[in-house]
Amino acid sequence: MESNTVHEFPSSNNVISPDTDQGGDPWKFLKWLNPGFVLPLLAGVLFLLLWELQIFHRIFDLKKYQLPLPSAIAEAMRDNISLLLSYTGYTLTEAVLGMLIGSGCGFLIALAATAWPRWGGGSLTMVAALNAVPIVALAPIMNLWFGDGIGSRAAIVTATTMAAMAINAYKGMAAVDPLALDLMHSYAAGKRAVFRHLRIQNSLPYVFTALKINATASMIGAIVGEFFFSSRGLGYLLSNSIKVAKMPLGWACIVLAAIAGVIFYLVVERLEKVFIKWHPSRRT
């Protein structure tokens, strides 16, 4: 008896080609490369190559003692690596200590300005005025107050980082959603509860923005402070290297200061991703 069952065979379109399954696309590996990382890396390598070939020296009519070659800077770093790492750690300690104190003071000023806006707004103006004072004017004053130790440079960094935190944190605490504020008032939430559950949480993205600004500004404040009164640190070594015409060593100080600043910034950015991953700006 002949069966009426119809057997279906897979069409050729549903068959997986052996070539496709084995990764026949020769450019497939390029999809794994991140353009945000590869393009800046290629640009940096090209910049160093042009520098090493003295292209910039010809364009700007510079001598080697005015702009040392990257190979000479690398040699100076290799010959003085222990001294450079020690001084980098000293400068970074000044920057971190001053930034933590300055950011903490700035956050407290923002809290006071939000809680008591009648007189707190004046404190923001005073902090902004302090931030407008040049570091070269603050350095001798802080040296007289705190001596020539690490305290004077930490005080300079404190003065230069306070304003960014105060202004940003105040904006975050003040710019809360009116509906959320009305909801908390409808539950008879007190002023302390509103600050704890609404204003401070709303200010956290602004706080981390200020910390990222201060991460690089604190390195500048510490190094400029070491130019005037210090016996250690990258700023001290950079100043002395220029005075005795050791330009490769001076540029080595600049390179290490830039690397330390970038690492400091990346640490703050990583902390931001950990602590405010709930924020809509962190969602991808």
Disulfide bonds with the S-S distance in Angstrom:
none
